[in-house]
Amino acid sequence: MKVIPIIVLVIIALFFLLPILSGSASIPEDISAREIGWFIGGFVGYWIDALKTMFSAL
């Protein structure tokens, strides 16, 4: 049972790190609405593009 939490943590980390590492979502430098908006927009845009690519390949 100790392996399942580790796998869940890895999946959550990849969910958040893939957009950052690809350059789609830059880490906010300060906590302004504009910076947070750019981050969330890049994050959501990355996953929308990834899902479109995945479903178009099917």
Secondary structure as GFF3:
##gff-version 3
##sequence-region A 1 58
A	DSSP	alpha_helix	3	22	.	.	.	ID=ss1
A	DSSP	alpha_helix	33	57	.	.	.	ID=ss2
###
